[in-house]
Amino acid sequence: MNWMFWKKEGQTQKLPGPKEIPPPIGSYLVTQEGMSPDVVWKLMAAISPRLNDKYVVDVRVYDSSKTKQGGFKVENYHSLDDHPDFVIFDGWYTKDTKSVGKRNP
């Protein structure tokens, strides 16, 4: 029996629009990547919660001024799939432990 009758099979997750960088990601970029705090806190993040883990969030960080100059609008996390040149950081963080991981290029 399908107990979650309100969810259709094969239904895709609606992703949130761009947001400010989550604090754990911003701290990681400043402390581990050596980026300037003045630059980091002006960047934006596209976020995708993981379906199989409610604590882990996939994050792509980008500079919104560069995407605007390039004539590209970021609507959600997957908007950046075909535009890796705009992505400054691609990784994840866990909400409960605040740990951050970076995907290898």
N, C-alpha and C positions, 0 to 999 in steps of 0.2 A: 504494500500500500504506500502511496506517495503522501507522506506526512507533511511535506512542505508544498502543499498544493498551490500556494500563491506564487511559487517560482516555477517557471517553465523550463523544461530541459533544453540545454543549449543557450539559455538566456545569458547575455553578456552583462558584465558589471558596468554600471554608469560611473565614470570616473569624475572626480572633482576637477575644477578648473585650476589654473595656476594660483599659487599662494606664496607667502613669504617663506623663506628657508626655515625649516624646523631648527630649533636651537642646537640639537646634537650635531646636525650636519654643518651648521655655521661654525661651531666650535672646532669640528674636525678640520674644516678647510683652513681655519686660521692656525691651529696648533700643529697639525700633521702635514698639511700641504704648503704652509708658509705664505698663504695669501693675506693680503692686507685686510684688516677688519672693515676699513672704509669701503672697500670694494665688495667684500663678501655680503655685507648686510644690505646691499642694494640689489643683489641677485634675486631671482625668482626660482621657485621649485614646482615641478610637475610631479604629482604624487599618485601612486597606485597601491592601495591596500592589497595584501595577498589574500586570496580566497581561502587558502588552507591554514593560515596562521594569523589570528586577529591582532597579534602584537607586532608583526613585521610589516614595514611599509617600504616599497620601492620608491626611489627618488631620483629625479634627473634635475640638475641645477643648470640654469642658463641665464644669460644676460638679456633681459627684455629689450634693452635699447638696440642691441645688435640684431635681434630677430625682427624688430620693426624696420631697421635700416635695410634688412634683407628682404623686406616685403612679406614676411612670414608671421602668422599669428599662431601662437601656441594655445590650443584649446584644452588639451589634457596630456597625460603621460605619453600616450601613443602618437600624439602629433609629432613627437621628436624621433620616432622610429626611423624615418627616412631622411632626417636632418642631423646626423651625429656631429657635424661641424659646429653646431650651436651649443652642444652639450659640454659643460665645463666639468661636471661631476656626475657619474652614473653609479649608483649604489643603493644601499638600503640602511635602515636603522630600526632598532627595536624600541617600542614604546616603553616597555617596562624596565629594561636595563639601560636604555639610552646608548647602547653600543652601536657603532657605525661600521659598515663594510663597504668596500669599493669594488666594483666589477673591473676585471682586467680588460684593457682595450683590445 
